[in-house]
Amino acid sequence: MTLAQRYRFIYKPLVFIACLAPLAWLASGAFGWFGLSLGADPVKELEHEAGKTALNLLLLTLAVTPVRELTSQPQLLRLRRMLGLFVFFYVVLHFTIYLVLDLELNFRTLGADIAKRPYITIGFTALLLLIPLAATSTNGMMRRLGRRWQTLHRLVYVIAVLGVWHFYWQVKRDVREPLLYAGILAILLGYRVLRAIARRRAAATRSVHPAPAHPAAPLTSTSGSATAPERT
């Protein structure tokens, strides 16, 4: 098997199953399967665990780029889109549990909560921002949008900040866990800031000390476009 085939037939299916594992656990707890229980307040537990799973997967999605660059494993990008779509899935599940089971489809209460409860306002904003990212995650949309696709998908950084903020404001007493998430997010975003600074310095150095000219390279290339979408 080639590396691409291993990702397509082994690694991707394994990641897909792993991403579904939290859903299986929630369903088992909700229906009392295998002796599992969600405790005295199952609706709140469902809400909390679905939202927390979305946040875990979001941080994992943001970790793909640093891990890929630090370990020289560019094939890890093949997993990032799947992780991102599962983030959207669990955020929608989190919101649906809140709307259907908690509010019992009372849209007047939903509107009041969004307007008057800041942590719900932040969470709902993150959900709205996720919709265009999920809708433009296909190869066709990447080609159609071109450079605008990358600009649009930088919203993921705003979404991540809003998600952690939503978690922090939702917790009323022990904020150690939200602060841990905030610390991890700060590391992931800090890495990107330092990388951008290093690239700008390198570009400035090259402009001051240009490399000596070399004979022209052949026009054909076997590497492909660096911005081409993945094909598997």
N, C-alpha and C positions, 0 to 999 in steps of 0.2 A: 504493500500500500504506500502511495505517496503521502506526503504531509497533508496536501489538500484533501485527499480521500479520507485520511484519518480524522480530520476535522469534520468533514461532511457526514461520515457514517458512524463515528465513535464519539468524538468530543461534543459535537452539537447535540446529539440525542441525549447524552449524559447530562449536559447542562440544562436541557429542556426538562428532563425528569426531575432534576434537583430543584428547578424553579417551581415545579408543580407540587413539590413535597409540602410546603407550608399550606397550600390549599387543601391537600389531602388531610393534613392534621386538623385544620379548622373544621372541615366537613365531618371528620370522625368525632371531634369534640361536640359539635352541634347536634349530631344524631346519636351520640352515646355509643359509637362503634368502638370495639376493642377495649371497652372499659374506660374510655377517655371522657373527660368532663371539662366544661369551660367555667366551672365555678358557680358562685351565687348570682352573678350578673353576666350571663352568656353573651348578651348583645354588646355590652361594653367591651368584653374580652375579644369578641369577633372584630369589632371596630379597631381596637388597639393593635391586635396582632396583624390584621391586614395592612394597616398603615405602617406599622413597624417593618413588615416584610418589604413594602414598597421602598421605604427609606434605606433598608439594608441593600436592596438590589440597586438603588440609585447610587449609593456610595461605591458599590462593587463595579458598576458601569464606569464611574469616574476613575476608578483605580486601573482600568484596563490600559489606558495610555501610559501612565508612569511605569507600570510593570512591563509593558511591551518594550518601552525604550530602555529601561534599565537592564532588562534581560535579553535584549536583542531578539525578541520573538514577535515579528510583525504579524504572524498568523493569528495572534490573539484578537486582532480587530474583527475576525470572522465571528466572534462571540458577542461583540458589543451590541449589535443591533437587536439580537434576541433578548439580551438582558434589559435593554431599554424598553422594549415592547412589554416585557413582563412588569417593569416598573409602572407603566401606564395601566396594565391590567389590574394590578393590586391597588393602585390609587382609585381606579373606578370602583373596584370591589369595596374598598374602604368607604367611599362616598355612598355607594348603593346601600350598604348595611346601615349607615347612618340615616339615610333618607327613608328606606323602606321599613326597617325593623325598629329604629329608634323614634323617628318622627311619624311613622305610619303614613307616609306620603302626604303629610301636611305641608303644602308648599308655602302657605302663609307663615308658618313657623320657620321654615327654611329661610325665607327672605328676611325675617326678623333676626334670625341667628347670624346670617351673613352680614347684615348691617350693624348689629350691635355687639357681636362677640368677636373680638379681634382675631383670636386664633383660628376661628372658622373662616373669617374673611381671608386670612393668609392662606389657609389650606385650599379654599375654593379657587383663589387666584392661581395657585400652583397647578391645580387640576386644569383650569382653562388654558394655561400656558403649555401644558403637556399635549393638548389636543393637536395643534399644528405640527408638533414634532412627531407624534405617532402617525399622522396623516401623510407626512412627507418622508417616511422612512424607507420607501421602496427605491430600487435602483432607477426606475423610470423618473421619479420625482427628483432624485439626485442629479440626473443628467439634465432634466428640464430646468431646474433652478440654477445649476452651475455654482458660481461662487456665493450666490445668495443662500444656497442650502447651508453652507458652513456658518454663515452669519446668523441665520435663523436658529440653527441648532446650538449656538452658544447660549441660548436661553436656558439650557440645562443647568448652567451655573446659578442663574437666578432661581430656578426651580429648587435646586438643592438647598440654597440658603433659606428659601421660604419653607421648605419641608422641615428642616431642623428647627427653624423658628417656630413653626406650628407645633412641633413636638414639645419644645421648651415651654411655650405658653400653656399648652394643654396640661402639663404636669403641674400639680398644685403644691406638692410638698418636696419630695426628693428629686432634685434636678440633676443628680450626678449622671444618670444615663443620657439625658439630652446633651449635657456638657461634653460627654465622651464623643457623641456623634458630632458635635460642633468642632471638637479638637481634630477628629479624623478628617472632616470636611476642610478645615483650615490647612491641614497638611497637603491634601490633594490639590486645593486651589493654590496654595503657596508654591508647590512644585511647578505649576503652570506659569506663575508669575516669574519665578527664577529662570525657567527655561526661556521665556520670552525675552527677558533682560539679557541672558547669555547670547541668544541669537542676534539681538540688535547690536551688541558689542562686537560679535564676530563679523556681522555685516559691515559695521563701521570700520573695523580693522582691514577688511578686504578692500574697501573703497579707498583707504589711505595707501595701502600697499597692495596694489593689484597683482595678481599672479601673472607670470610670464606667459606670453602667447604660445600656443601649441598649434600644430597642424590641424586643419579642419577635420572633424570626425565624420565618418560615413553618415548619410542621412537616415539610414534605416536603424531601428532600435528594437531590441527584444525585451526591454524592461517594461514597456507599457506606461501608461500615464499614472503619475503618482496620485492623481485625484480620481482615478476611475473607480467606480463602485465595485465592491466584491461581487464575484459571480457565483458564489456558493452560499 
